[in-house]
Amino acid sequence: MASPPVSAGARTRTRQSAVEADLRRLVARELHDRVAQTLTGMLIDLENFKTEQVDWKDVLRELDTIQDSTRQVLQNLRELLHDLRGEEAVRDSFVSAVGTLVSTFEEKTRISAKLTVLPGWPELITQPASVNLYRIIEEALANVKMHSGAHQVRIVLQPDSDDELSVLIGDDGRGLDVNDMPKHGFGTVGMKERAVLLGGQIRFESQAGEGTTVRAVFPKNLLMANQSRMPNTTLEPKEIPA
């Protein structure tokens, strides 16, 4: 016996439920990436500070750090609200925005950070690609700060083949068990979801004591806004820890 036809109203409700579920996942991921991660870092810093022998100058310096982090949380919340209203999250060029992110990370963490853009990386990529790649790098740097114990981190934007582009974030930290990564929170899950949205995939490579590398590879045609390329003036790459 044939199943009764599905009404147009039922199909509309099903599509609406799917959209609402996607929106909830998006908001949860964005809140984690932009807000919860910073707040977690603040709590860790405060917990470490409580165990130190400090004078009043140290207290004032720590309060300044907390103020800066609070401002960052507020700014991230404002950006999230702008994004939910459909406004652009990465307003400058993608490379410029990542350069600012890397400089800010180095300044705040005292971890040496370097961005390298190799010949063949597109001068322009689509807005969805800009936002999602930026958040992947941001999340990877947050993990470096909180979990790696690294002294150096390197971000490389490069062509992976004639048809693919890749983003590499490598650090010289303590390394980790990649099979245990989901237990560290859903930051890495969010990174994988963002990669899938762009038709790509992420691989986490690490060995104890030998650092961690995040490798994200994407089809070039799904990222590019047009066929232009970055000028052939970038730095030669250094070896990235496996």
Helices and strands as residue ranges (DSSP letters): H 8-31, I 32-36, H 37-50, H 56-84, H 94-109, E 112-117, H 127-143, I 144-148, E 152-159, E 164-171, G 178-184, H 187-197, E 201-206, E 212-219, H 220-223
